[in-house]
Amino acid sequence: MHDVIPQAQKDKQLGSDKHPAFTYRGTAPLKEPTERVWGQAYADIVMGSYMANPSATFRAMAYADPYPVKAFFVLGNNALMSYANMQLIYEAMMKQDLIVVQEHMKTPTAQLADYILPGDSWLERPNLFDYFEWHSMLRPSEQAMQPPGECRSTFEFWSDLGNRMGFKEYFPWETIEEFYDYRLSKSGMSFQEFCEKYELHIPKAKFKKYEETGFATPTGKVELYSTIQDDLGFDPLPYF
């Protein structure tokens, strides 16, 4: 639902000035070419780019540049140990007004948190494994057991938070199974039916498809000289 986000908000994406390749700014020129070649504007090649640059995020947390970041939510990630420049990450975390961690264990990151929320494991929730980037298939994983105690899923975390912040229209599903039914709706199957079928494959690749659609670049060609990099004011050629 990236179209819902106002452009003024997209412009605040941390890192888009110095590291635009994985941001709204850098991937905007790919929207039309991706739709032309793959049939939708937000194929994975573009979708995976809509994130704040980690280095820029930690610097904003630590130094309020270009603006302050005051809350840090960590879900299933030991952030303190997972990124370069641990000293910066530690300084950034210590300057937060709120740190919330969802975890299985008390990691070094969780030890710095104001709140630790117990997360479920992959055996304690149903799941959809999307291998479209690598193996061209989608597979289900059925829930083997109920999560113990107060352990809850990431889906419940974001859904409950969204509802409490007044975004019910964007989180209409009561359960994660209903959410998976929605995700699978174009297949004509429910999540339970999909579990019985087991896997879906994308259509086989078409030989020389580029002769009909071109490549998913602004020029429609294989770009050794990146027109996007050039337009953004960066070196358009690889360099040693």
C-alpha positions in Angstrom: 0.0 0.0 0.0 2.8 2.4 -0.8 0.5 4.6 -2.7 -1.3 5.5 0.6 1.9 7.2 1.9 2.1 10.9 1.0 5.1 12.0 -1.0 6.1 14.4 1.8 6.4 11.4 4.1 8.4 9.4 1.6 10.8 12.3 1.3 11.7 11.8 5.0 13.0 8.3 4.3 16.4 8.1 6.1 19.3 7.6 3.8 17.6 8.6 0.6 20.0 11.6 0.1 23.3 9.6 0.2 22.1 6.0 -0.3 19.1 6.3 -2.7 19.4 2.9 -4.4 17.1 1.2 -1.8 14.7 4.0 -1.2 11.6 5.5 -2.7 13.7 8.1 -4.4 15.9 5.6 -6.1 13.3 3.1 -7.2 10.7 5.5 -8.4 12.1 5.3 -12.0 11.6 1.5 -11.8 7.9 1.6 -11.2 6.7 1.9 -14.8 9.3 -0.4 -16.3 8.5 -3.1 -13.6 4.8 -2.8 -14.4 5.6 -3.1 -18.1 7.6 -6.2 -17.7 6.1 -8.0 -14.7 2.5 -6.8 -14.8 2.6 -4.9 -11.4 4.4 -1.9 -10.2 5.5 -3.4 -6.9 7.2 -6.6 -7.8 9.8 -7.8 -5.3 12.7 -6.0 -7.0 11.0 -2.7 -6.1 9.2 -3.7 -2.9 12.4 -4.8 -1.2 13.9 -1.3 -1.6 11.4 0.6 0.5 13.3 0.8 3.8 15.3 3.3 5.7 19.0 2.9 5.3 20.3 1.2 8.5 23.4 3.4 8.9 21.4 6.6 8.4 18.7 5.3 10.8 21.2 4.7 13.6 22.9 8.0 13.0 19.5 9.8 13.2 18.8 7.9 16.5 22.2 8.9 17.9 22.6 12.5 16.6 19.1 13.6 15.6 20.4 14.2 12.0 18.5 15.0 9.8 15.8 14.7 12.5 15.4 12.8 15.8 14.3 9.2 16.1 13.0 8.5 19.6 11.5 5.0 19.5 13.0 1.7 18.4 11.0 -1.5 17.8 13.1 -4.7 17.3 11.2 -7.8 16.1 13.2 -11.1 15.9 16.5 -9.3 15.4 19.5 -8.8 17.7 20.2 -5.4 16.2 23.1 -4.6 18.5 25.0 -7.6 17.2 23.7 -7.6 13.6 25.0 -4.4 12.0 28.4 -2.9 11.6 29.6 -0.2 14.0 28.4 -1.6 17.3 29.5 1.5 19.2 27.2 3.7 17.0 24.2 1.3 17.5 24.7 1.2 21.3 24.9 5.0 21.4 21.8 5.3 19.2 19.8 2.8 21.4 20.8 4.6 24.6 19.4 7.8 23.3 15.9 6.4 22.7 12.9 7.3 24.8 11.4 3.8 24.1 12.8 0.5 23.0 10.6 -2.5 22.5 11.9 -6.0 21.6 10.0 -9.1 20.6 12.2 -12.1 21.2 12.6 -15.7 22.4 15.5 -15.0 24.6 17.2 -12.1 26.4 19.7 -11.1 23.7 22.1 -8.2 24.2 19.6 -6.0 22.3 16.7 -7.2 24.6 18.8 -6.4 27.7 18.7 -2.7 26.6 14.9 -2.7 26.0 12.2 -1.0 28.1 9.8 -3.8 27.2 10.5 -7.4 26.1 7.5 -9.0 24.4 7.6 -12.8 24.2 7.5 -13.9 20.5 6.3 -17.2 19.2 8.5 -19.6 17.2 8.0 -20.9 13.6 6.5 -24.1 14.9 3.9 -22.1 17.0 2.3 -20.2 14.1 1.1 -20.9 10.5 3.3 -19.4 7.9 3.7 -18.8 4.1 7.2 -19.2 2.8 7.7 -17.0 -0.3 10.5 -18.4 -2.4 9.6 -16.4 -5.5 13.0 -14.7 -5.6 15.0 -17.9 -5.5 12.9 -21.0 -6.2 9.8 -19.7 -7.9 7.4 -21.3 -5.4 5.2 -20.6 -2.4 4.9 -23.1 0.4 2.9 -23.3 3.6 4.0 -24.2 7.1 1.2 -25.5 9.4 1.1 -24.6 13.1 2.3 -27.6 15.1 1.4 -26.3 18.6 0.1 -23.4 20.5 2.6 -20.8 21.7 3.3 -21.0 25.5 2.2 -18.4 28.0 1.9 -14.9 26.5 4.0 -15.5 23.4 2.4 -13.9 20.4 3.2 -13.6 16.7 4.6 -10.6 14.8 1.3 -10.5 12.9 -0.6 -10.0 16.1 1.9 -7.3 17.2 1.5 -5.1 14.1 -2.3 -5.8 13.8 -3.1 -4.9 17.4 -0.8 -1.8 17.2 -2.4 -0.7 14.0 -5.9 -1.1 15.3 -5.1 0.8 18.5 -3.7 3.6 16.5 -6.9 4.0 14.5 -5.9 2.1 11.3 -8.5 -0.7 11.5 -9.3 -0.3 7.8 -5.8 -1.5 7.0 -5.9 -4.4 9.4 -9.3 -6.0 8.8 -8.2 -9.6 9.5 -9.0 -11.1 12.9 -6.5 -14.0 12.6 -3.4 -14.7 10.7 -5.3 -17.5 8.9 -7.7 -14.9 7.5 -4.7 -12.8 6.5 -3.3 -15.8 4.6 -6.7 -16.4 3.0 -6.4 -12.8 1.7 -2.9 -13.3 0.4 -3.9 -16.5 -1.4 -7.2 -15.1 -2.8 -5.9 -14.8 -6.4 -5.2 -18.6 -6.4 -8.8 -19.4 -5.6 -7.7 -21.3 -2.5 -8.0 -20.7 1.2 -4.9 -21.2 3.4 -6.2 -24.6 4.6 -6.8 -25.7 1.0 -3.3 -24.5 0.2 -1.8 -26.6 3.0 -3.4 -29.7 1.5 -2.1 -28.8 -2.0 1.3 -27.9 -0.5 2.9 -25.6 -3.0 2.4 -23.1 -5.8 4.7 -22.3 -8.7 4.9 -19.2 -10.8 4.5 -19.7 -14.5 7.6 -21.0 -16.3 9.9 -18.3 -17.6 9.3 -17.3 -21.2 12.3 -17.6 -23.6 13.5 -14.2 -24.8 10.6 -12.4 -23.1 12.7 -9.2 -23.4 12.0 -9.1 -27.1 8.4 -8.3 -26.3 8.6 -6.3 -23.2 12.2 -5.1 -22.9 14.0 -5.2 -19.6 12.6 -3.6 -16.4 14.8 -0.5 -16.7 14.0 3.0 -17.9 15.6 2.4 -21.3 14.2 -1.2 -21.6 17.8 -2.4 -22.1 20.5 -4.0 -20.0 22.0 -0.9 -18.5 25.7 -1.2 -17.9 25.5 2.6 -17.7 22.8 3.2 -15.1 20.5 6.0 -16.2 18.9 6.0 -12.8 22.3 6.6 -11.1 23.0 9.3 -13.6 19.7 11.1 -13.0 20.3 11.0 -9.2 23.7 12.6 -9.6 25.9 9.5 -9.0 28.5 7.8 -11.1 26.5 5.8 -13.6 29.3 3.3 -14.3 30.8 0.6 -12.0 34.2 1.6 -10.7 37.0 -0.2 -8.9 
